[in-house]
């Protein structure tokens, strides 16, 4: 095991310990946000966003940019934080200047805030809201597979810690879904010799073509280790 890998594992271990030792929930969220900026290589701004029927609220953030970028999603009615719980537990906009899923929001955050890439990581869901980590990279930067993996690890640590502090309906499902997708991606990457992004695209297309939930497709692949046909 390389020294860099050992160092990264040590950082995650310390993060888990620090989260567990912090009793105040807002302080926990701020710790996770600060850790994302420090540990995710291309992350320049981060926040924890709560989506409720009344709007999008950034409970904690590294700076004012992430708050404004999140607020814009609700103002224009589109964006990763609004979609993350529908099908994916992780939603990445690799290159915002060419993002077609959220054209109005992407154009605003690029032109007004100088953001180049974004990812939204589901942490919990309950009956009236859901919370996610929102990570942003400045223009000229693009989140890659390693960034996503580190972000997902931080989100998982935070989810487990929040669960010990309060009862969150759907948290177990969110974590289960994240793990199922990760296992299925690993199988595809090994069998087909493809990278993480290609593996996720494969899973997304299978989900769309078979009209099945993405998590259900991933669970079947992880259980049977059989690749579905496209």
C-alpha positions in Angstrom: 0.0 0.0 0.0 1.5 3.4 -1.0 2.3 6.1 1.5 -0.3 8.4 -0.1 -3.0 5.8 0.3 -2.0 5.3 4.0 -2.1 9.0 4.5 -5.6 9.3 2.9 -6.9 6.4 5.0 -5.5 8.1 8.1 -7.3 11.4 7.2 -10.6 9.6 6.8 -10.1 7.8 10.1 -9.5 11.1 11.9 -12.5 12.7 10.2 -14.7 9.8 11.4 -13.4 10.3 14.9 -13.8 14.0 14.9 -17.4 13.8 13.6 -18.2 11.3 16.3 -16.7 13.5 19.0 -18.6 16.6 17.9 -22.0 16.7 19.6 -23.5 19.8 17.9 -25.1 19.0 14.5 -24.2 22.3 12.9 -20.6 21.8 13.9 -20.6 18.4 12.4 -21.9 19.7 9.1 -19.2 22.5 9.1 -16.5 19.9 9.8 -17.7 17.8 6.8 -17.7 20.9 4.6 -14.3 22.0 5.7 -13.0 18.5 5.2 -14.4 18.3 1.6 -12.5 21.5 0.7 -9.3 20.1 2.2 -9.5 16.4 1.0 -11.3 16.6 -2.4 -8.4 17.8 -4.6 -10.4 20.0 -7.0 -13.0 21.2 -4.5 -12.8 25.0 -3.9 -16.1 25.6 -2.2 -18.5 23.3 -0.3 -21.8 23.5 1.6 -24.5 21.4 3.2 -27.8 22.0 1.5 -31.3 21.1 2.9 -34.0 20.9 0.3 -37.5 21.5 1.7 -40.8 22.4 0.2 -40.3 26.0 1.1 -36.9 26.2 -0.7 -33.3 25.4 -0.6 -31.4 26.3 2.5 -27.6 26.1 2.9 -27.1 25.3 6.5 -23.3 25.7 6.5 -20.9 26.7 3.8 -17.2 27.4 3.2 -18.1 30.8 1.8 -20.9 33.0 0.2 -20.3 31.5 -3.3 -21.7 28.1 -2.4 -24.8 29.7 -0.8 -25.5 31.7 -3.8 -25.0 28.8 -6.2 -27.4 26.7 -4.2 -30.0 29.4 -4.0 -29.9 29.9 -7.8 -31.0 26.3 -8.2 -34.3 27.0 -6.4 -34.7 30.4 -8.1 -34.5 29.0 -11.6 -36.1 25.6 -10.7 -33.3 23.3 -11.9 -30.0 22.0 -10.6 -28.2 18.9 -9.2 -29.3 19.5 -5.6 -33.0 19.3 -6.8 -32.4 16.1 -8.7 -30.0 14.1 -6.6 -32.5 12.0 -4.6 -34.7 11.1 -7.6 -32.4 8.5 -9.1 -28.9 8.9 -8.0 -27.2 9.4 -4.6 -24.4 11.2 -6.4 -24.9 13.6 -9.2 -21.9 15.2 -10.9 -21.8 18.1 -13.4 -18.3 17.6 -14.7 -18.1 20.6 -17.1 -20.7 23.3 -16.3 -19.9 25.5 -19.3 -21.2 22.6 -21.5 -23.9 21.3 -19.1 -27.1 20.5 -21.0 -29.3 19.1 -18.1 -29.5 22.4 -16.3 -28.8 25.1 -19.0 -30.2 28.1 -17.2 -28.6 27.4 -13.8 -25.3 26.3 -15.3 -25.0 29.5 -17.4 -25.7 31.6 -14.3 -23.2 30.0 -12.0 -20.5 30.0 -14.7 -21.0 33.6 -15.7 -21.8 35.1 -12.3 -19.8 32.9 -9.9 -17.0 31.5 -12.0 -17.8 27.9 -11.2 -16.6 25.1 -13.5 -17.7 21.8 -12.0 -20.1 20.6 -9.3 -21.2 17.5 -7.5 -24.2 16.9 -5.2 -24.0 14.0 -2.7 -27.1 12.8 -0.9 -26.6 12.4 2.8 -30.1 11.8 4.2 -33.8 11.9 3.4 -36.8 12.2 5.7 -40.5 12.8 5.2 -40.3 16.5 4.4 -36.7 17.2 3.3 -33.4 15.8 2.2 -29.9 17.0 2.8 -26.8 16.8 0.6 -23.2 17.9 0.4 -22.7 20.4 -2.5 -19.1 20.6 -3.8 -17.9 23.2 -6.3 -14.7 23.6 -8.3 -13.7 26.9 -9.9 -13.8 27.4 -13.6 -11.0 25.5 -15.4 -11.3 22.6 -13.0 -13.2 19.4 -13.5 -14.1 16.8 -10.8 -12.8 13.4 -11.7 -13.5 9.9 -10.5 -11.0 10.2 -7.6 -12.7 13.4 -6.4 -16.1 11.7 -6.5 -14.8 8.8 -4.5 -13.4 11.0 -1.8 -16.6 13.1 -1.7 -18.7 10.0 -1.4 -16.6 8.8 1.5 -17.0 12.1 3.4 -20.8 12.0 2.7 -21.0 8.4 4.0 -19.1 9.3 7.2 -21.4 12.3 7.8 -24.5 10.2 7.1 -23.6 7.6 9.7 -22.7 10.3 12.3 -26.0 12.2 11.7 -27.9 8.9 12.1 -26.5 8.6 15.7 -27.7 12.1 16.5 -31.3 11.9 15.3 -33.7 9.5 13.6 -33.7 10.1 9.9 -36.2 8.1 7.8 -34.6 6.9 4.6 -31.0 7.3 5.7 -30.4 3.5 5.5 -31.8 3.4 2.0 -29.6 6.2 0.9 -26.5 4.5 2.3 -27.6 1.1 0.9 -28.1 2.7 -2.5 -24.7 4.3 -2.5 -23.0 1.0 -1.6 -25.0 -1.0 -4.2 -24.0 1.5 -7.0 -20.3 1.3 -5.9 -20.3 -2.5 -5.9 -21.9 -2.6 -9.4 -19.5 -0.1 -10.8 -16.6 -2.1 -9.5 -17.8 -5.2 -11.2 -18.3 -3.4 -14.5 -14.9 -1.7 -14.3 -13.3 -5.1 -13.8 -15.3 -7.1 -16.3 -15.3 -4.5 -19.1 -12.0 -2.7 -18.4 -13.8 0.7 -18.2 -13.5 3.7 -15.9 -16.0 4.8 -13.2 -17.7 7.3 -15.4 -18.3 4.7 -18.2 -19.5 2.2 -15.6 -22.1 4.6 -14.3 -23.2 5.6 -17.8 -23.7 1.9 -18.5 -25.8 1.5 -15.4 -27.8 4.6 -16.2 -28.6 3.3 -19.7 -29.6 -0.2 -18.4 -31.9 1.6 -15.9 -33.5 3.7 -18.6 -33.9 0.9 -21.2 -35.4 -1.6 -18.7 -37.5 1.0 -16.9 -36.1 -0.1 -13.6 -34.7 2.0 -10.7 -31.0 2.4 -10.9 -30.4 1.0 -7.4 -32.5 -2.1 -8.3 -30.3 -2.7 -11.3 -27.1 -2.3 -9.2 -28.4 -4.6 -6.5 -29.0 -7.4 -9.1 -25.6 -7.0 -10.6 -23.9 -7.1 -7.2 -26.0 -10.2 -6.2 -25.7 -12.2 -9.4 -22.4 -10.8 -10.7 -24.1 -11.0 -14.1 -24.0 -8.1 -16.5 -27.4 -7.2 -18.1 -27.5 -6.7 -21.8 -28.1 -3.3 -23.3 
